[in-house]
């Protein structure tokens, strides 16, 4: 079975595995206080051109979102997100479980609108009943979005400006950030994120690591007692070296960026395969998530040889499914998909 189900369906990139093996017997201090976490953090600061950034490592995306959001919010505050945002749609209430509501706004190709965000915040602060309501205490976006789309630099700058006008932090989920930075239409860079965001994370799980996300707080912006907050939520990894070694490898010799470029290149070829066969794209995504609409009979037959994931039903006989490229996607995988699609004709 050839799999395009997601970008974490195989293990670690060989260069990451090699580094893990080379360092396996080194005794290291626990809980992220080891030399590898320190080295990886410094490499990330350099890549972000943010020498004052605080860098923290956590295991997975939902865990990272829950810890960071809860740490940045006060008891009476919630987080604003697009209604398709991962924290709103696909995290099983993890944010609400921390005691903070997700306050949703309409999505536009997966993105928040700066104008609508500003109107929402202005209306909230003009509401005489606001003391009885959940206070919008921060803004969450992802790049790429849940639909594989990207913010332009102008869009992110505008959202950042709204957040700063209202004195609330902007947090960016970068689970698939590598592809978002390296695809052909990318405008944003890591230094841009460090300038415009108050916190963001660099995804490793979906970019060649066994697991791990690197949270960046520019301008010494880490919340007070952040380690305590991580520990309280059961998210402090005793063998923190596992994360440090992997990110040190990812940020050596541009491996992180090479993987992002590979994912984007494979996605463009994947897109061409569908277009050449008249299979409609559900939306235009420049990144490694590609959504196509199939007849249900096509979906069932294709699923016998190719793994992909369900997204949503469009009518009684058609379904949108998602294909994702990753670090381990090969030309042979694409050839196998082409052959399977030919059998649908």
N, C-alpha and C positions, 0 to 999 in steps of 0.2 A: 504494500500500500504506500503510494507516494502521498506525502502530507503537506498541505498548505493550510492546515487548521489554525496555526498561530505561529508566532515567532519565538516560542520557547518550548517547542516540541522535541528538540534535541538537547544534548548536554552543553558543555562549555566549549568554546573555541579552543583549538589545539594550543595556541599560544598561552591562553589562560591556564589550561590544564598543565602545561609544561611548567609554568611558574609555580603552581600549587605543588607539584611534585618536587621541584627543586628546593622549596622552602619547607617541606612537610615536617622535617625533623628538627627545625629550628625552635628552640624554646622561646616563647614570646609572652609578654604580659597580656592579660586578658582584657575583655570589655572595650576593645578599640584603642587601648593605650599602647599598642605595639608599634614597632618601627615602620611596618608596612602601611598601616593606616595613616601614619604621619607622612610617609613618602607620597602615598596616593593623594592625600589632601593637598600637599604642596603642588603636585603636578596639576591638579584640578584648578587651584588658584591661578597658576600660570596660564592655563588654557582659557580661563575666564577673564584674564587680565584684572584680577580682583585680589590684590595682595592682602586685603583686610578681611577676606571672606572666612567665615567659620564653615567647616565641612564636617558633616556627620554621616555615618553609614548605617543603614538599616537593611532588613532582609528582603522585604517585598513591597509592592506598590500600595496595596490597601492598608497595610500596617503603617507605611510611611505617611500616607494621607491622613489617617486617623490620628497619629501622634503629632504631626506638624500642625494640623488644623486645631486640635484640642489645645496645643501649647500656645498658639497665637491668639486664641479667643478667650474672652472673659466669660464668666458663668452665664450671663444673660444674652450672649451674642450668638449669631448663626453665621453661616458662610454662604455667600451668593455664588450660584453656579448656573450654567446653561441647563435646561431641562434634560438634555442628552449627556450632560457631564458624567464622568465615571462615578464621582461621589454621589450623584443623584440617582443614577440608573443601575449601576452594576457593582455596588459594594455592599449589598444586602443589609443596608441600614447601619454600616459600621460607624459613620459619622454621628448619626443620631444616637447610637449606643454610647458615645462619649458624653452625651447630654447636650449636643449642639445640633440645631436644626439646619438642614440644607434649604436655602431660600432660592427657588428656581425662577429664572427668566427665560423667555423664548430663545431658542437657538436659531442661528442662521448658518446653514451648512456646518453645524456643530459648534459655531462660535457665538460668543457674547458680542452684543453691540455696545460700544462706548456710549452712544447717545441714549439708548434705552437704560443702560446702567445708571447714568447720571440722572435721568428722569426718575428712576425708581428711588435712588438715594435722596434726591431732593424732595420727592413726595413723602417719603418716610419721615424725614426730619421736619416736614411741615405739618405732620399729622399730630393733632392734639392728644391723641390716644397712644402715642408711641411708647409711653412708659408701661403699657400693658401688652406690648408686642415684643417679639424676638428682634433684637437690634442687629442690623447688618454690620458685622464686625470685620469682615475680610472678603476678598474675592478670590475664587478658584477658577482657573482655566487650565486646559491641557494643550500641549503643542508637541506633536499633532493632536488634533481633537479626536474624540471617540469615533468620528466618521472619516478620519484620515486626512482631514483638511488642515490648512496652515493659516496662522495669523501673519499678516504682513507687518512690516516694521511700523508703518503708520498706524495700523489697528492696535498693536500692542502699546505703542507710545500713547495713543489716545486713552486706552483703558488705564494705563499707569497714571496718566494725568488726573483722571477722575478719582482714582484711589487716593492719590496724594492730596487732592483738593479736599477730600472728606476725611483724611487722616486715618485710612485703613490699609492694611497690608494687602499686597497682590502676591498670590502664590500660584506657581505654574507647575503642573504635573508633567514631567518629562519621561514618562515610561518608554515612549518610542522616540525620544528626542534625537537620537543619532540620525535616523532617517529624515526627520524634520529639518535637521541642519544641513544635510548633504544632498537632498533631492534637487532636481534641476531648477525648480521654482523657489527654492528657499531664499528668504531675505534676511532672516534673523541669525545671529551668531551667539556663541556663549557670552562674549563680552556685552552684547546687547541685553541678554537676559539678566546679567549681573547688574547692569545699569538701571533697567526698567522694573525689575521684580524685587520684592522684599524677601522672597524665598522661592527656590525651585529645586527640583531634583533631576539628576541625571540617571536615567534608567540603565541598569546593567542586566537585569533578568532577561529583557527582551533584546539584548545586544551582546550576546556571547558569554555572559557570566552564568555560572550555575544558579546564582541568586544574588540579589544585592542592588540597592539604590543609594546614590550619593546625594545627600541634601546639602544645598549651598545656601547659606545666609550671608549675602553680601554686606559689607560695611559693619562687620561685627554684629550682625543682626540676630544671632541665636538667642531665643528666649531664655530668660533666667531659669536656672535649674532644669535645663533641657534633659540632661542625663537622668535626673530623677523622674521626669515625665516618661521617658523611654522605659525605664526600669519598672515603673508603676504599671505600665501597660503590657508587661511581659515581653517587651521587644528588644531588650538588651542582650545581645549575643555574647556568651562567655568567650567563645573562640572568634572574637572580632577580627582576628587576623585573616579569617576566610574572606571577609569582604575587602580588607585592605590589600591583600595580595592580588585579588582579582582586578580591582580598580587600578592598582599600580601597573598591572599588565595592560589593561585597556588604554591607559594614558601613556604608554610607552610606544614610541615609533608610530604614533597616530593610529593605533589599532582601532580605537573606538570610531574614528572617522572613516577608516577604511571599511569597517563593517557597515556603517551607515550608508556609504556609497554603494556597496555591494547590494544591500537590501533595496535601495532605490533603483539601481540598474535592473535588478531582477524583476521588480514590480513593473517597470516600464515594458519589459518584454512580455510579462504576464498580461498586461493591458492590451498589448498588440495582438496577442493570441486570441483574446476574446473578441476584439474589434474585427479582426480578419474573418471571423466566423459568424459575424452578425449577432453575437450575444450582447445584449444591451448592458451597459454600465448603469448602475442605479444612480450614482453621482460621480462627479469628477474628482478623484483623489490623486494628489501628486506623490503620495507616500506609499508605504509597503502594505497598507490595507486596501484591498480592491473589492468592491461590492458589485455583484452582478445579479441580474434577475433571470431565473430559470423557470421553465415549466416544471411542474412537480414531477412529471414522468422523466424529464431530463435529469433533474436533481437526484432522483432515486437511482437511475442507471449510472450516472457519473460517480455517485457515492460508492459504487461497488469497487472502484479502482483508485479513486482520489479522495483524500480526506480534506474537508473544508468545514466551515461552521455555519449554522443557521443564524440569520439575522432577524428577519421578520417576514410575515406573510403580506403580500400585496393584494391578492384576491384569492378566490377559491382554488385556482389552478396554478398560481405563480408564487414563487418565494424568492426573497433576496437572500443570497448567501455571501459569505465573506471568504476571500482567499488572502493569505498573508505570506509574504516572503520574509526570510530570516537569514542569519549569518550562514546557515548551512544549506540554503537553497542552491541547487546546481542546475546547469544547463540540461542535464539528464532528467531532472524533475520536470522541467518545462517541456521537454520532448515527450515525456510520458503523458503529460496533461494534453498536449496536442493530439496524441494518438487516441486518448480516451474521448476527446471531444469529437474527433472524426467519426467515431462509432455512433455518435448521437444523430448523425445526419441521415 
